[in-house]
């Protein structure tokens, strides 16, 4: 079977890092781990061609060559996903789809014309699909309520990737999360019982990447890396000697819950293993909103203190924040801004709450008849889209706080100051091996671009750039790569904040920042808008 595997394009988004990737001569931040794992589940005698359309596009000859097209997608990739389905239909190609988006909203893929829907987790449903193909079935929906044992998951086909086009490589150690956050679709997709691979299995994946020649940063894509703390410690205790024996070829980042700060041993093991950063779902500093959304793990200890402890252990913090929770008080955006400034988190992912299909939030809002008709099933997955439900405070107020917050947080001088302060806050390990790594072949180009754009071309930050750079060089040269990489990503966010403002303006029909300024001068006029 001649099979064409496609991964759709992402629109410009918070995590796309477009300008930074361009400056470094790269195409994408991380590879699509899901579809290259599916590739490993296909029969060995099948011929496979794979394209991550964020890196390179397939050709018309590829479409002519194939007997079957397989597409995997997340919700945010919706536009290109449907365009590819429609092309396959026009060309008369058999088409199978899977991934988080079709799993959550299978009716969308069906309506577009997909022949086979391989839903849920591929280890369970790809074999069902292959059996149907062997029996000559021309369509089908393949689902499984049972969760696979990920110790039986195959080695992803890392060999299919154009590895030099990515900022990072990616692996997965676990699936699932033990917590019960109302808005999160991870537990509906992967369950609340974290399932982990064996340490030897994950080390084999790292060895394969090492043998393929990869050196540099690596993202462990688990939605909560520390969901099963006993097993993750087992893995880390075996990872540390492997890293030592291989002279620390990789540095790691991952996602974790804030209770990471409560486990000194786990923090120590992560840093010793080569972790340099962690993404935390902080969501909001408002305790009442955390309770409403069932994020109780964030209420046990002061969040500012948790961030300080994680920094002092040696880890850079990325974090997510959300506006629009039920019962949220006015000024939530300003309180998030104050929290970010207090903790010096460089890249706060500020978003507006959306009810994702099949989440507890979705189900509750559906019962309360608060999902907006025609919008509920078409949530975009993008952070700068207005909510798809009726909130408990005015949408205009939430939109204003979002745009105002994003605009101020990513003002160039503010952003660079936080990058600088976060790097100073981090206490790197004595061995000096743990830091963000740009692929060696791209480092000189990135530094040259950075000096041009921030050290010479932008007068408003020129002096700040050089002053902070020299301080990092003198006081903490171990974090220089990390600091320069964060500065480079600023070029993306300074463009993206304009785009985010334009998207919200288009949805509202007016610019919330202009109205915010106007309200201070003509409150009666603004009240009538």
C-alpha positions, 0 to 999 in steps of 0.5 A: 500500500502506497501511503502518504502521511500528512501533518497540516499547517499551523496558522500563525499562533502563540507557539509557532515562533514564526519570526524566530524560526526564520531568523534561525533558518528553521521551519518549525519548533517541534515535530509531530510525534503522533503521526510518526508513531502511527507510521510505526504501527503500519505494516512494514511492507507498506511504502510510506512518504511523510510530510510535515507541511510546516516544514515542506509541502508534498508534491502533485506527484506524491498525490498521484503516487499514493493509494491512501492518505493519512492525516493527523490534526489538532483543533488549531490546524482545522483550516488546512486539515479540511483543505487536505480532506477536500483535495483527497476527495477531489482526486478520488484518494482513500483518506484516513484521519485521526488525532485530537481534533477528529477524536473530539469532533468526528462529525467535522471530518465525516462531513468533509468526506473522510473515509476512515476515522481512526480515533482515540489512541492509535495503538488500539485503533490502527490495528482495527483500521488495518483489519478493515482494509485487509477485509476490503472495507471502504470506510469505517469509524474505529474507536476504543474506550480501552486505553493502551498499555504504552509500554507496548507503543512502538518506536516513533519513525524519527527517521522520517523527519527532516530533523535539521528543520526543527528547533527541538526533537520530541518524545513522550514518556506518559499519557493522562493526568490525575487532576480534574480541571474542568476546562481541560480535554486531556483527561477526556482524551487520555484519561486520569490514570497516567500511563508511562513507558518503561525507562528502558523503552524511553532510553531506546528512543533517546539512543535512536535520536542520538544515533541519528545525529540529533544534539540539542533541545528535546521536548517531552510532550507529556501533558503532565510529566509528573502525573505518576511521580513514582514512575517518573523518578524511576525514569530519571534515575536511569536517564541521569547515568545515560546522559553522563555516559553520552556527555549530555547530548540533550537538554529537556523541557516538558509540561508539569503541574505546579505541585512539582514545587512540592517535591524537592527530590523530583526537582533535583532529579530533573535538573540533574538529568538535564531539564532546563525548562517546564511549562506550568498551567497556572491559569490565574492567581485568583483563588476563587477562579481556581476553585471554580475550575477545579484546579485544586492543585494550584490552591495548596501553596502560594503560586509565587513561592512555587515559581520561585522554588522551581527557578531556584532549582534551576528551571526556566518557567513557561506558563499558561493563563486564562481569562473568562472563568465563571464568577471571575471578577473584573480586573483579572487581566491586571492581576495576571499581569502583576503576577507575571511581573512578580515572577518574571515569567518571560512567555506567559501564554495568555488566552481566552477560555473556550469550552472544548468538546467533551470536557466537563466545562462543555458538558456543564455549559451545554446543560445550562444552555450557555454554548453559543449556537453554531460556535460551540462545536467549532472552537478554534483552539487558538488563544485569541478567539472570543469564547464560544459560550455566554460568560458571567461577565461582559465579553467586551470586558474580557476581550479588553483585558486580554488585548491590554494584557497581551499588549503590555506583557509583550511590549519589547522592553517589558519582555526583554526585562523579564527574560533577563530577570528570569535568567538571573533567577535561575540557579543552574547546576554546577556542571553547566550542561543544562540550558536551552540549545539551538542546533549548532549549525544555526547558532551563528546565524541566530546570534547575527540576526539578533544583534542586527534586529535588537542590538542595532536596528531597534533604537527603543531597546538597543541600549537595554539589549546590550546592557542586559547581554553584558550582565548575563555574560559577566554574571551567568554565562551558563544561561547565555544560550537560553537568554539569547534564544528567549530574546530571539523569540521576542521577535515573534511575539512583537509581531504576534501581539499585533495579530492578536489585537487585530483578531479580537478587533475583527471579532468585536467590530472595534479595537478594545485598546482604543475604547479603553483609552477613550473611556478615560476621556469620554465614559458616556460615549464608550458606554453607548458602544 
